[in-house]
């Protein structure tokens, strides 16, 4: 990109300290941030001694200010403040109180004031001593609090297809016995041993600079590793300087949406059915969403042309939720459309997780000048890492990096370095081979269970991915997939109604994830869905 960090400092001299003595002249006790002890010299600050400056009388802990305590009533005042904090949740059960000596020093009171306050709280059963853990809150009064809007939804309202704002996040927080939600990998198989080994190696080799902010585009080590990963696994030839490290595909879509708006693109086409969350990301950026139908060949490019949008978001390697692959003829049509001025946003969803079909090349490998490509490790390792990558056309790279800088100054450096080591060492490929075998077995269990308990269902997308889509013939019964999903949740099984991911009407169905749970739970979950369907 031609950027030089060293140039920022050429011809300039680092300024000296504005106030106070140099580190070498500091009296003993100031090294490492310690305060001056009794009998040691007072530090001079702008000509004033420490004796001329009023000492602090408060604590960061609960923002306690002893100046608010009435004369002769400091202990009662402190007890009241601590009880209030326990009651309103600022000190939840399990929270540790400061050591009495530390709090007394901060408040500039005798230690007896604090120990007496702690004793009274212990007598009332709200705190208790826990040895080396100190004094810990053990009980709090039951207080009714208004629940957040999303958590306050009833289950029928949650599955109301007319109200989809935040429904996926809300459902994620609903307790259940068996979770068949799509988009969740096998989190129990996270390679903890390999991750810890890589993390120790990174910490052993880390320089002081590695603990700073770093490049908002991403660490060079991870950008090199991602470029190698994409070359080996997706057929994409990219220079490391073309890679932008992002916080998952969600942030990649947000950044691309920002670039599109800056270029005057306000309408974005999406697959229908397609990911509810993905189109909500774009809609949140102010884009008008244009639905384009998906059939057995993937996105209908003729309908895309007719819709008039200048950009399209699609999942060509494994369409969500149908599981179809964008076929050869559609790919050629789409690339002709892009060559005429369109922008393709390629979400390489589930591309690595395939079982019964050969790999398909990424669109980015065929037309890098018109394709914004994004992927992540959310399905490879875990969504909790919040690490992904974005490739944009060369003329949009600088604006993309600028947008990332102002979004969050860049991803965490240490996580990037650990992931780079996993990629470079081959551990990530080994992990992928391992989970592919496990996912295949779980998919087979789900297929057999669907055949046994949902005999009228049609299965889509079984050759790859982490989920299946099933559809049901209505036959005039008025079956609603939201009703079926609600009935399944009432039996303890969580899944997505297909209607959540549709814009225009279509056959009812469910989107069923099979990667996250053990085989016996998958079989039981499908049986419970079958029972719920029978009741409806």
N, C-alpha and C positions, 0 to 999 in steps of 0.2 A: 504493500500500500504506500510505500515511500515515506512512512512516518519514522521519525528519529527521536527517540526520547532523550538522547544525549544532547541534541541541539537545543533543547529547552534550557540547558544550564550553561551553554558555552558563553564565555564573556561575562559571566556573573560570578559574584563572590558570595558565599554563604554569609549572612549577617551574623554578627556576634550577639550575645545575650542582651536583651533590652534592659533588664533590671537584674539586680542581685549579683552575687559573686559567681565566678566561674566554678565549674565542678571541682577543679583541682584545689580551689581555695575554700571550699565549703568546710565548715567544722565537722568533726566526726559526729555522726548521728543523722546528718542529712543525706548521706549516701544511701541509695536504695529507697529514698522517700521517707526516711524516719524523721520524727520530730526531735527537736533539741531537748536533751535530757537535763536534769537538775545539774547546776554547776557548769554547764557548757555555755559557750558564747552565744549571744543572741544574734540571729541573722538580720542583716540590714537589708531593707527593701526601700529603695528610693529615698534613702537618707533617714528612714524611721526605724527604730528598734522594735522588736516584737513586743516589748513592754508597752509601746505606744498604740498597739493595735488591739481592739477589743477581742477577747477570745470567743470562739463560737460557744453557744449555749444550747444547741439543738442537735438532733440526730437524724441521719438519713432514714433510719428505721422508723417507719410509720410517720415520718416528718414530725417527730415529737419535739416540742418547744417548751422547755421547762419554765420559760418566762410566763406561760399561761397558767401555771399552777398557783393556787392561792397560798398565801403565807401560812406555813404550818400544816399544809395539807398535801404535800408532794406525793406521799405514798398513795393516798386515796385517789389523787388525780391520775397517777400512773396506772393504778388498777382499773380505773374507769376507762381510760384510753385503750388498754389492752383488751378489756372485755368487749368494748365496742368493735374493735378490729376483728375479734373472733366471731362476733355476732353477724357482722356484715360481710364476712368472707375474705377480708384482706389477710386474715391469718386462718387459713383452713386447717382442718385436722391433718396432722403430720408436719405442720410448719414448725420450724425451730426458732426459739427466741434467742436473742443475742446473749452471750455470756454476761452475767451480772456485772463483772468488772468492766467489760467493754462498754456496756450501756451506761454505767455510772460515770465513766470517764467522758463519754460523749455528752451526757446531760449535765456534767459538772455537779453531781450530787454525791453523797456518801454511798458506798456500796450497800449499806444497810437499807437504804430506801428501795433499791431494786430487789434485793433478796426478800424483803418483807412483802413487796408487791407480788413476786412470784409465789411466795408461800401462801398468800391469800387465794390466789388463783388455783393453786394445787388443792387447797382445802375445799374449794367449791367444785373440784373435779374437772376443771377445764384444761389444766396442764399437768404434766408429770415429768419427773426426772428420768432420763434414759441413759444414765452413765455417760459414756464418752460422747453420745449424741447431744448431750445437754438437756435443756428444758424444752419439751415438745408439746404442742397443742394436741390434746387427746379427745376432746368433746366440744361440740358447738351446738348452740340452740337451733332447733328446726325452724327455719324462717321461710315463709312462702315468697317466692320471687317469680315475677312474670317471666315466662319462657320467651326466648327469641322467637321472632315471627316464623322462621322456618321450622323450628322444633315444635311449635304449637299446632302445626297442621295435623288434622286427623288423617287416618289412613285412607278413607275414601277420597278426601280432598287431595291427598298426595298423588293419587292415581287419576285425578281428573285431567283428561288430556287437554282441556282448555286452559289449564294453568300449569305451565312448564317451567316457570322461572325458578331456577335453583333446585329443581326436583331431584336431579341426580345426586347433588351434594346432600340434600335432605335424606334421601333414601339410604345413602352410605352410612349415615349416623343412626339409622333405625336398627335396634337389636333384632337378631334373628337366630335361629338354630342352624340353618343351612343357607349359605350364601352362594347363589348361582348367578350373581351379577356379572355382566360381561366386562372385559377390560381389566381384570385383575389377574396377575400372574401367580405362579406358585411361590408365595412369599416365604413359605416354610423352607424352601430349598435355597434361599439366599446363601451364597458361598461365604459364610462367615469366616471360616478358617483362611481361605485365600485372601479375603478382604483384610483381615487382621495382619496377615503376613505382609501384604503389600503396604498396608498403613505403617507398620513398623519400619519397613525399608524406606518409605518416603520420609518419615520423621527422622530417621538416622541420617539421611542424605540432605535434608532440607537446609537451606541457607536462611539467614535472617530475612532476606528479601522475600522468601516464600511465605512469610507470615504477614506481608503487606497486602495492599489492595490488588496489585497486579494489573494486567491488561484486561479491559472490559470485554475485548473480543474473545478472551479465553487464554489459558496458559499455552505456550508453544508446545509443551509436551503433549497435552491432550489434543490439540489441533492436529499435530502430526499423527497421533494414534488414531484419531477419527478418520483422517484422510486414508490411512492404511486400511482401516476396517472397511470403509466404503469401497475401496478398490478391490479388496479380497471378496467381500460378501455381496456387494450390490453393483459391481461393474462401473462404478463412478470414478473417473479420474479427476481428482481435485487437488490443488495445491493447499498445504496447510494454511496459507494466508487467506484462502477463500472461506475457511470454516469460521463460523461464529458460534461460540458455545452459549447456549441459552438454558433457561430453567424449564425444560420440557417443551413439548409441542405446543402447549397452551401459550407460552410466552412467544414462541416462534410465530404463531398465528397473530398474536397481538402486534408484534413488530412488523410483520408483513402487512397487516391491515393498516398500520400507521403509514408505511411507505406508499401503499396504494392511495390512501386519502391525500397524501402530499402530491401525488401525480394526477389527482383529479378523478380517480376511479372510485365511484360510489356504489356501484352494483357488482356483486360477486355471486356467481352461480355456484350451487352446491348440489351434491348428489341427493336424490330423493327416492327411497329412504337414504339417510346419511346420519352422521354423528350429530346428535342434539347439542352436545357440548361444544363441538367445533364451530357449528354455525352460530351458537350464542356468543362465542368469542368475537366473531366478525361483526355480529349485530351490535355488540356492546361498543365497538369502535365506530358505530354510525353507518355501517354499510346496509344497503338494501339487499336482502337475500332473494335470489332467483332460483327456484327449484328446477332441477333437470332430472327427468326419469332415468332409472337404472333398470336394465334388463339382463338377460343371460350373457350379453357381450360387454356389459359394463355401462358406462355413461353414454347416453344417446347424444352424440356430437351434433347431429342434425337439430335436435331440440336446443342444444347449447347455442348454436348459431341463431336460431329463431328467437331466443330469449334476449339477445342483444347485450349481454354482460361482457365486459372486457377482461374479466378475470374469472377463474374457476378453481375451486378447491375440490380435490378428489383423492381417493385412496386406491390407486390402480393395481397394486400388487395383491391386495386382499381387501376388497371393498367392505366397508362397514355399513350395515350389518349383514348384507346378503352373502358375503364371502366370494363373489365372483371376481374374476381377473379381467382387466381391460384387454380385449382381444386384439390381435394384430391389426385388423382393418380399422378398428376404432382408434388405435394408437396413431396410425398414419393420418387419419382424419383430424385427430386432436392436434398433432404436430403441424399440420397444414394451417389449422385455425390459429395456432400460436404464432406461426411465421407471418401471418397477416396482421399481427399486432396484439394478439391476446397474451395473457399472462396465466401460466399454469402454477398452482400451488399444490405440490405433491407431498401428501402426508404418507410416508412409507409405512403405513400401519400394518403391524403383524407380519412384515415381509420375511423375517427370519424363521417364523414358526410355520413350517410347511411339512407335510407328512406324505401325501400321496400324489404330488405333482412336482414337476421340475421348477427351478427358480425362474423368475421373469426379470428382465433388466429394468432398472429404474428409468423413468422418463428423463430424469436429469442427465443420464449418461448419453441420451440421444440428442438433446437440445439444451445445453447449459445456459444459452443466452436468453431463454424465454421461460425457464423453470425455476421456481423457488422450491427448494427441497428441504424437508425437515424430518427428523427422526429422533429417537430418545432411547434411554436405557430403562424406561418405565416398565416395559414388558420383558426386557432382557434380564433385568436385575430386580428393581423395585421402584415404584413411583416416589418413595420417600427421598430418594437421592436428588430429585429435581435437576437432572442433567439431560440435555439434549443438544442437538446441533442444527444449524441452519446454513444452507447454501443459497445465495441469491445471485442473480445475473451480475456480471462484473461491474456494470455501471451503477449498481445499487448497493455495492458493498460498503462504501464509506457512510452513506446515510443509515444503513443497517447497524453498523458499529456505533454510530452516534446515538441512534435510538436506544441501543442496548446500554450504552454508558449512562444515559439520563434515566433509564428505567431502574437500574440497581447497582451501577458501578461494576458489574460482573459477578459471576458465580464464585462460590467459595473455592479458594485455590487448593486447599489440601484434598478435598474430595476429587477435584479434577486430576491431581497428581496420582492419587490412588487408582482412579479409573484408568488413567493412561498406562500405569504399570500393569494392570490386569489385561488390558488390550494387547500391549506389547509382548507380554509373557506367554500369551496363548491361553491364559486362564479363562478368559471370557468365551472363547470358542469351546473349550472343554465344558464349561457350564452350560452353554447353549445345547451341545450334544446331549448332555445329561437330562435337561428339562424337556427336550424334544421327545425323548423316549417316555418320560413320565406323562407328558401331555397327551401323547398318542394313546397310551393305555386308558387315561381318563376319558378321552373322547370316545373310545370304543365302548366304555361302560355306559356313557350317556346315550350313545346310539342304540345300544341294546335296551336300555331302560325306556327310551322313547318308543321303540317298537312294541314293547310290552305294555306300557301304560298310557301312551298317547297314540293309539293306532290310526287315528284320523289325521295326524299331523304330517306335514310335508317338511322334510329337513333340507336346509340350504347351507352351503359353505363348509362341508365336513372335511375338505381336503387340506385345510390349513387353518391357522389362527388359534385363538384361545376361546372361541365361542361357537355356538350353532344358532342359526335362526330357524325357527319353526313357524309355519303358518297353518291356519285352519280354514277350511271351507265354511262359510257362514250358513249356507243352506236355508236362509230365511229365518234363522233362529234369533238373530239380533245379538249374537255373542260379542261381547266387548272384551278386548284383551286387557284393558285397564281393570275391568271387573275380575278377570281371571288372575291377574297379578295381585290384586288386593286380596282375593280369596286365598291365594297361595301364601301370601305374607301372614294372613290370619292363622295359617297352619305352620308358620315358622320358616317359610322358604322365601327367599328374596330373589327377584329377577326383574327384568325390564319388559314392559309391554312394548311391542313393536311400534305402536302408534306414537310413542314418545319421539321416535326417530323419523317419523313421516311428516311431511308438510301437506301433501295432498292425500286424500283418502285411499285406502287399499285394504287388502285382506287382513283380518286380525292375526296376531301372532305374538311370539315371545322371543326375546334374545337371551340365551342361556349360556353363561360362562361355565367352563368345566376345568379350568386350570388350577383354581385356588384350593379346592377341597379334596379330601381323600375319596377313593372310589365308592366306599359304602355310603358316604353322604350324598354323592351324586345320584346313586341309584335310589336312595330313600327320597331325595328331594323331588325327582321326577315322579315317583310313585305318589307323593303328596299332591303334586300339581295335577296328576291324573285324577285323584280323588276330588280335588277342588273343581276340576272341569266337569266331572260327573254330577256334582251337586248343582252346578250352574245349569 
